[in-house]
Amino acid sequence: MSKVNAKKTDSSAKTLTSTEKNKTAKWKRKNWMKEKFKRKKPPPKDQGKAKVQQTLPPKDVQQFSANWKTLQEMLKASQPEKKHPVIPKPQNETRLAAAPKRKMDNGKPNREQTAKKKKSVLEQMKPTEEDLWFDDVDPDDIEATVGAEAAEIMRKKQGIQKSKDTESALVKEKAFEGLTRAVAIDCEMVGVGPDGEDSILARVSLVNQFGKCIYDKYVKPTEKVTDYRTAVSGIRPEDIKDGEDVHTVQREVAEILQGRIVVGHAIHNDLKILLLDHPKKKIRDTQKYKPFKKTVKSGRPSLKLLCREILNVKVQHGEHSSVQDAQATMRLYTLVKKQWEAEIKASQKNKDSVKKRERRPKFPKNKGKNLMGL
């Protein structure tokens, strides 16, 4: 009997242990599920702030190593978890990937594309009227420094045309080459005496009414030349070494000028160096013509200024040429010839009428008888 009871107790112990095991397993599962789905409540904000305010970072080296972990935990508790930002994909990514590659010609980029780029850059660099705000600069100087486009804008702004070729502007093609009623004269001088202060004749040029050269001679110097003034006169020693005798030149020029209208610029200087005289009625000086003075706004305008402003022609750039200067003065004269000659005729008529109006003093009627009676 004792054996049977012992067996029963053993079997019951075994059954109890199995039930306990089942209970513990169920409890663990429930506990695990609770722990899994348990929502962690964040600590209150005030407590975190209070802790941060109370605790300060370590100052000494020893405290730093001991309190490092606590400091890190406090910082993690105070700061929210950082969420990595989602970087959006660029919309143009597909377009860039789908863009066709440049065509290559023997390993070099396409010339058309490079040319288009250059054109776009040049268009951006082109000057405009706003860029050229100044209006007192010669367009030719702008063309030399900035470019042709800027010079064209300045010419339009100033209302002038592009300068023509000098010879074609001053000389009439296929025109009469002989003597005409009006001739233009210009002389070049060289310096003599100390420092070349005094002047003597070195070259004489005459042109007819159409700009054709009718006389051009170099003159042999009568004194030792101390300054050839080549930069202005264009005269060199070899030019006048075997030149014409000055007296011969004076005689020939006087024969040409006789009875003709003589045109020149500051012509009194040319006649003075030639030791010649000419009737004032027959002289046309472009420097003294009043309409020219008004046009260029100068009391004594230079030939260079008159040609630039009125004829739109360049003269006297560098070395001068007496032939070209004579052609320029003649062209200025022919441009206003009718007006100029009409003004001279009108002034002469006025002078004649004033002379006629002047009355001579008359003797009284009885003055002669009284004298005879005495």
Beta strands, then each sheet from edge to edge (+ up, - down):
strand 1: 104-105
strand 2: 108-109
strand 3: 182-192
strand 4: 198-207
strand 5: 213-218
strand 6: 225-227
strand 7: 261-264
strand 8: 283-285
sheet 1: 1+ 2-
sheet 2: 5+ 4- 3+ 6-
sheet 3: 5+ 4- 3+ 7+ 8+
end
